[in-house]
Amino acid sequence: MPLQDHMQLISTDDHLIEHPKLWTDRLPAKFLEAGPNIIEKELRPGRPPAQVWRYEDRIYPYIGLNAVAGKKPQEYGAEPVRYDDMLPGCYDPKARIADMDVDGVHAALCFPSFPRFAGTVFLEGEDKELAHACVQAWNDYLLDEWCPTAPDRYIPMVILPLWDTDLCIAEIHRTAEKGSRAIAFVENPVPLGLPSFHTDHWDGVFSACEETGQVLSIHFGTSGKPPITAPEAPMAVMIALFGCNSMYATADLLFSPVFHNHPKLKFALSEGGIGWVPYMLERIDLTWEKHRYYQNINQTVRPSDLFREHIFGCFIEDQHGIDNRHAVGIDNITWECDYPHSDSNWPNSRKVVAEAMRNVPDDEVHKMVELNARKLFRFPRTDG
């Protein structure tokens, strides 16, 4: 069997559900009323009240955000809406380790839930001092409580106050000193009302990431623009098209000045799959070859070469991508579990990966499931 016992599965895309007191335990007293807190609210007439987040009098329902691990597919949905209707591993770091053990997963990188996958909910904050405090509270929770529960099992990742690049830079250095290895960033800032990757707006942020060795992890949907085709289209359309957002981000970055100005910067794409990569790189290279001379793009470095150096993908189930792994780039592939969401194979992740890798040489399997992630996130093994 190609997935050998010494190979440790590392997930580069898992999710944590924030516990109810994360912010009330950490925010200054003056922010406790307006800051994020859990209240009981009736979402549907005749149904029991749900637990929802309230932030500055705005209501954010569905605390579980598809946290359906342990349920049957017939029970999947956008819910649960109460903590007691989800596995404790969703919000408790010790229980999460137990769930990872059951699943055969050694380590995980965990994205936020209530703040959205890149902390963009705080862009909506009317009080930016409060919003900044909320960002720092989430980061302190992750770095001081969640990850220290099992330092060799959790890869520390933080969020940024995206509305202010000076604050971003300060937070990058503050959290790097506390052990952060990655930053949850946006796949496209423009739909969020922020300057694009084609401007110099983010240069200071990217330089700070280079200086501190932080990987920018960009999860599908962090632009706030999911690939839905029509208001009437079922969510299945969006789910099937998740990878499109990663394709957009890849093309955008490769034709931008980002990697030319920041040669040490790394981006990790989450929940986009990898099967599309060979075609997309072929198309981008052909576009570059034919159209670079009359556009404001670099004319000397082939985009696919930039991809190999700077961008990493991940997969849950992607047999086409695995079978074409060398066209993707064997050193640019990582694996993800996506616990506790409905795309996850928990508690059978290791079994599913082993079956998918049955025809792959051991050394290549080891790179894709563990070694690439360890190198990218500077996360060494501690078991000798």
N, C-alpha and C positions, 0 to 999 in steps of 0.2 A: 504494500500500500504506500503510495507516494508521500502521504502526510505522516512523517515519522514522529515518534514520541518526543524527540528532542526539539521539534519545531513548535514554537509557541505562537498561537494565533494572536495578532494584535489588530484590534479594530480601530480604524482611523475615522470612524463616524458612529458614535453612540450618542445617547441623549440622557440628560438628567432632568427630572421634574423637581422644581424648587419646592422645598418644604415650606409650610405656611408662615414660619417665623423668620425666614431668611433675612428679610429687610427690617422687620420690627426689632430683631435682636441686634441690628448693627447700625441703623440710622440714628443720627442725633435726634433728641427729643422734639425739636422744632419741626422735624419732617415726618414724624410718625403718623399723623393724621392723613397727610396727602400721599405718603409713600405707599408702595405696594403692600396690600394686606388682603387676607382671605375673608370674604363675607359669604353669608348664605343668601341665595337669591333664586326665586322661581323663574326658570327659563321658559317653561311651557305650562300652560294652564292645566291643572289637574295632575301634574307630575310633582314628585317630591322636590324640594329645593336643592339646588346645586351649590357646590362650593366654587366661587369665582374670584378672580383677582380684581381688586379695585385700585386704581392708580389715578390720583388727581380727579376723582369723581367719574372717571371713565371705567366702564365694566369690560373685562376681558374674560369671556366664558371658556369652557373646555380646558380646565387646568391640565388634564391628562394629555392633550394634544396627540391623540392616536396612540396612547400608551396601552396597547392591547396585548402585550406579552402574556402568555398563559391562557388566552382565550381562543376559542375556535373561530375559523374564518367567518362563520355565520354570525358571529357576535361582534365583528370588527365595526368600527365607525370612528367619527371624530372624537367621541367621548373616550374615556370615562370623565365624569364631572364631579367625582368625589374621590378623596384619597383612599378610602376603604374599598374602592372598587378597582384598584390597581395593585400590582405586586409591590411590596415594600422596597424591592430593589430599584424601583423607579426613582425614589426620593431619599433612600437611606443608603449611604455608601458602604456600610458593612453588609447589608442585605444584598447589595449589588454584587459584591465580590462572591457571595454564595451563588448567585444566579450565573455569574461568569464561570464559576467552577463547574456547575452543572452543564454549561454549554461548551466547555472545553476552550474557553477564551481566556488568555492570560492577562492582556492589558487593553485599555480603551482610552480613547480621546472623547470627551463628553461635551456636546454642544448644549447651550441653554435651551429652555423651553418658553417660559413666560416672556423673557426679554426678546424672544425670537432668536433665530439661530446665530445672529451677529449682533445682538443687543440693540437692534434698530427700534424697538418699542420706545426707547428713551429719547429718540429723535422727536417723538410726539410730546415730550414733556414741556409744559408751559414754563415751569420753574427749572431753569437749566442748572442752578446750583443743586437742587434736589436730584435732577437727573444724573449729574456727575457723581453725587454721593451714592446713588443707586448702582451705577456702574462699578464703583469702587467696592461697594458692599458685596456685589455678586462675585467680583474677583477675589476679595478677601475670603469669602466663604469657600470658594473652590481651592484656593491656595493654602488656607489655614485649617480647613476642616475636611472637605471632600477628599482631596488628594493625599493628605497625610494619613488618612485611614489605612492606606496601602500604597506607599510611595513607589513600589516597583510594579504596581498594577494600573495606576492612573497617570496619563500623560497630561500635565497641567496646561490648560488653555484659558485665555481670558478674553474679555470684550473691551471695546474702546468707546469713549465719548465722541462719536463720529462727527458731531457738529462743530468741533473745535480742534484743529490739527495740533495746536500747541498743547492742549490738554491730552490729546492722543499720545504725543511724544513723551510727555511726562509720565503718563500711565504705562507706556511700554517700558520705560526704564524702571519705574517703581516695581512693576510686577516681575520684570526679568530678574531683579535682585532677589525676589522671593521665590524664584524657581520656575517661572512660566517658560514654556517651550513653544507655544503657538498662540495665535490670535485668531479668533473667529471674525472674519472680515466679509465684506459684501462682494457679490459676483459682478455687480454693476451699480455704481453709486448714483447714476443719473436719475432713474425712476424715483429715488428717495430725495431728490432735490439737491443733490451734492454734485460737485464737479467731477468730470470724467477722468479716466485713466490717461486721456490724451492731453491733459493739462499738467502744469507743474504743481498743482494743489497738494498732491499727496507725497511730494518728494521728501519732505522732512520725516513723514511717517515711515516711508519705505527705507530711508537711511537709518532711522532708529531700529527698524527690524533687522537690517543688515548688521548693525553694530552689536545687537544683542542676540543674534542668531534665531530670531523668532520666525516661524513659518506662518504664512497667511493662509488659513484654512477657510475656503469659501464654499459654503453649503448651498445646494440647490435652493432657490427661492429667496435668498437673502436680499435680492434686488426688490422684492415686493411685487414682482411681475411673474407669476406662475404661467406656464404655457397652456392656458385654457383657450379654446377656440370660439366658444359661444357661451352666453349666460345659461343656456339650457343644457349645455353639454354635461354629462356626468363627470364626477371627479376622476373616473377611470381614464378619461382623455388626458387630463393633467398628469396623472401618475405615469401613464405610458410615455409621456413626452418629457419627463424629468431631465433626461440627458440633454435636451435642446438648450437648456439654460447653461449647462457646462460647455456646450459647443459655442454659444454666444460669448461666454467669458473667455474661452480660449482664443477665439479669433480676435476679440477686442484687445486682449493683452498682447498677443503676438504682433499685431500691427501698431501697437502703441510704442511710445519711447521708454516704457517702464523698465524693461530688462536691459536696454542699452545704457540707461542711466544708473541702473542698480544691478550690477553683475552678480551679486551674491544673493539676490532675493529669490525666495522659493514660495510657490503657490501650490496648495493641495486642494484638488476638487473633490467635494463630498457628494455622494448619492447621485452621481451622474453616469456611473458605469464607465466602461472602457472600450466597448466594441465599436463605437463611432470614431475612435481616435485615428485609425489608419486612413479612413476616407477623408476625415476633416483635415488632417495634415497634408494629404495629397492635394486637396482642393486649395488649401491656403498657400501651399508652395507654388502651385500653378498660377494662382492669382498674383502672387508676388512676382513671379518670373515675367508675366505679361504686362502687369499694370503698375509696377513700382516706379517707373521713371517719371510719370506725370502726377504722382501723388506725394503727399507729405509723409512718406514712410521710409524706413531705412532701406538702402539699396545694396548693402553688402553682405548682410547676414541672413541666411535662409531661415524662415520662421520655424521649420521643423527642428533645426539645430537649437533654436532658443527653447523650444518645447522640451527637448531631451535634457536640457540643463536646468530648467526652471519650474516645470509644471509636472505634477504627479496626479494620477487618477486613482480611483478605488472602485471596487465592485463588491456586490453581495452575491448575486448569481449572474454570470455573464459568460456563458460557455463560448460564444463567438469571440469575445475579447481574450479569453484564456487560450483558445486555439490559435489566435493571431497575435499572441503576446509579443513576439519579436517585432512585429510591425508597430505595435503600440510602444514598445520600449520596455524590455524586461526589468530595467532598473527604475522605471517610472510607475510601477504598479503596486498598489497596496490593497488590502482587504478591509471590508467593513462588516460589522454585524447589524448595525442600526437598531439595537435594543433601545427601547421597548416597542418600536413601531411595527406596523403590520407587514412591512417588507422583510423584517427580520426572520431568520430561521430558528430562533431560540425555541426550545433548548437543544436543537440538533445542528448547530452551526458547524461543529467540527466534522460531523458525519457528512454533511452536504458538501463542504469544501473538499474532503477526502475523495468523494465520488467525482467531483468536477475536475480534480487534478490527477485522475487515475493514469493518464497518459503523458504526464509532464515529468521531466527529470527532477530528481530530488533537489539538486542545487537551485533550480529555477523555482520550484515550489517554495523552498525556504526563503528565497528573496521576496516573493510576492506576499507571503503570509506573515513574515516577521522582519527579516533583515532590512528591507527597504525602509520600513517605518522606523525602525530603531535608528538608522543612519539619518533619515530626514529630520526626525524630532529630537535627536541627540539623547536617546533613551536607552542606555546600555543595560544589558542583562546583569543581574546581581547574584545569580546562582553559580557563577564560575563556569 
